[in-house]
Amino acid sequence: MSSKVLSFKVDEQLKSDFDKLSKDLGMPVSAMFTVFMKKSLIENGLPFEVKRSDEKMEWEKIKENIFSNSKGIRVSPDDNESMRKFFED
């Protein structure tokens, strides 16, 4: 499988926070984006609800919302079966 390089600009603090999350989860940033892209294709859209909110969520609440449905399944972005198990209801 050939690979392509993605390059884009993000806020410095956002990048730093995301790098820390990536390290804490034991997944390279590239793997996290691969999981996001594959899940987006499975969902045929963004893999989460997008809505406008008048309240800002603090980082800990965001992490809680993202990982509250975690089933303790280790996901490999190159393994479609592990991704399917992770995201199945």
C-alpha positions, 0 to 999 in steps of 0.5 A: 500500500502506498502512502501520501503525506498530509500537511496542514497548519493547526494551533500550536497548543492544539498540536501540543495537546494532541501530541500528549494524547497520542503519547498517552494512548500509545498511538502515533499521531498518524495512526490516530488520523488513519483511524479517524479517516477510516471511521469517517468512511465507515460512517459516510461522514464525520464519526461524531455529532457536530453542533454549535454550542454556547459553552466551551468544554474543558479538555478533560470533559472532551476526553471523557466524551471521546473515550466514554464508549471505549471497550478496552479494545486495542485498535490498529489503523491497519486492521479493519477488523479491530476497527470494526470491533471498536466502533460497533454498537 
